[in-house]
């Protein structure tokens, strides 16, 4: 049973693999709650060159199905100690949303 004070350490990377960090988070936090910490830890921009907002999609790199981590997922339910979260920007082109992966 996981306790509310329990934490796990996660590896972070962005889609080009040029940035890597480690972050310790609570297992009772949601992915949405830790998203800002991930973006800040990796030094990712929240806006593009034109000033438009960038939405970062989070994946568990260890999961072969590459399911997007939902903001409502509890960390302790979808991630394990030492797993890697990959950040990928959503790109909108011609009115169609693309995810780079």
C-alpha positions in Angstrom: 0.0 0.0 0.0 1.3 3.4 -0.9 1.3 6.1 1.7 0.6 9.8 1.0 4.2 10.7 2.1 5.8 8.2 -0.3 7.8 9.5 -3.2 9.5 8.1 -6.2 12.4 9.4 -8.3 11.7 9.8 -12.0 14.0 10.4 -14.9 13.0 13.2 -17.3 13.9 13.7 -20.9 12.5 15.7 -23.8 11.9 14.3 -27.3 15.4 15.2 -28.7 17.1 13.6 -25.7 19.3 16.6 -25.3 18.0 17.4 -21.8 17.9 14.9 -18.9 17.0 15.5 -15.3 15.8 13.6 -12.2 12.7 14.6 -10.2 11.3 13.2 -7.0 7.5 13.4 -6.7 4.8 12.2 -4.4 2.9 9.0 -5.5 -0.4 10.6 -4.5 0.1 13.6 -6.9 -1.5 13.6 -10.3 0.4 13.9 -13.5 -1.2 17.3 -14.0 0.2 18.5 -10.6 3.8 17.5 -11.5 3.7 18.7 -15.1 4.9 22.3 -14.2 7.8 20.8 -12.2 8.8 18.6 -15.2 8.6 21.6 -17.7 10.7 23.8 -15.3 13.2 21.0 -14.5 13.9 20.5 -18.2 14.0 24.2 -18.9 11.3 23.9 -21.5 9.5 26.9 -22.9 5.7 27.3 -22.3 5.5 29.5 -25.5 6.8 29.1 -29.1 8.8 31.7 -31.0 5.6 33.5 -31.9 4.5 33.7 -28.3 1.8 31.1 -28.7 1.4 28.6 -25.9 3.1 25.2 -26.2 1.4 22.1 -24.7 3.8 19.4 -23.6 2.5 15.8 -23.9 4.0 13.4 -21.3 4.8 9.7 -22.1 6.2 6.9 -19.9 9.2 6.0 -22.1 9.2 2.5 -20.4 5.6 1.8 -21.6 5.7 0.0 -25.0 2.2 1.2 -25.8 3.4 4.9 -25.6 0.1 5.9 -24.0 -0.2 9.6 -23.1 -0.1 10.2 -19.4 -3.4 11.9 -18.4 -3.4 14.9 -16.1 -5.8 13.0 -13.8 -3.6 9.9 -13.5 -2.1 9.3 -10.1 1.7 9.1 -10.3 1.8 6.0 -8.1 -0.7 4.2 -10.4 1.0 4.9 -13.8 4.7 5.2 -12.9 7.3 3.3 -11.0 10.6 4.2 -9.4 13.3 5.1 -11.9 11.0 5.2 -15.0 11.5 7.9 -17.6 9.0 10.5 -18.6 9.5 11.9 -22.1 8.1 15.3 -23.0 6.9 15.9 -26.5 5.4 19.2 -27.8 2.0 19.2 -29.6 2.3 20.8 -33.0 -0.7 22.2 -34.8 -0.3 22.3 -38.6 -3.1 23.2 -41.0 -5.7 22.9 -38.3 -4.7 19.3 -37.4 -3.0 18.4 -34.2 0.1 16.3 -34.5 2.2 14.8 -31.7 5.9 14.2 -32.4 7.1 10.8 -31.3 
